[in-house]
Amino acid sequence: MRRSALYIEKGIWHGTEWAVFEPNDEPLCLKAKGSVGAIMHLEFRHEALVGRPAGEAYLVTCDPDSMTRDDMNNGNVICNVGFAPLRPAEFVIFRIGLRM
């Protein structure tokens, strides 16, 4: 499970490097959510996650609910990512923060 989480985290980190050059606003949150969602969907399609449909295998939130106004004012974008790995059979949730 640890390897899966590290692999996904590294993929998300590389897949969202572009975000540091964007203004910190709602369109950035939508783009970041789309990028992270695409990475997670790829893992889902490669059958690295448990659950059918995709909504049961992973979740991605990157919106005002996942961060405070202070986070946004300080240049932080925070995405909550959850996924159900093949083993162990539990849902893992972690937060990824990008500093703008």
Long-range contacts (C-beta under 8 A, 24 or more apart in sequence): 1-85, 1-87, 1-88, 1-92, 4-48, 4-83, 4-85, 4-86, 5-85, 5-92, 5-94, 8-39, 8-40, 8-43, 8-81, 8-83, 9-94, 9-96, 11-39, 11-43, 12-36, 12-39, 12-79, 12-81, 12-96, 13-96, 15-39, 16-96, 16-98, 19-77, 19-98, 19-100, 20-98, 20-99, 20-100, 22-100, 24-72, 24-75, 24-76, 24-77, 24-100, 25-72, 28-77, 29-62, 29-63, 29-64, 29-77, 30-62, 32-62, 32-77, 32-79, 32-98, 33-60, 33-61, 33-62, 33-63, 33-79, 36-60, 36-62, 36-79, 36-81, 36-96, 40-81, 40-83, 43-83, 48-85, 48-86, 49-83, 49-84, 49-85, 49-86, 50-84, 50-85, 50-86, 50-89, 51-84, 56-84, 57-83, 57-84, 58-82, 58-83, 58-84, 59-83, 59-93, 66-95, 75-99, 75-100, 76-100
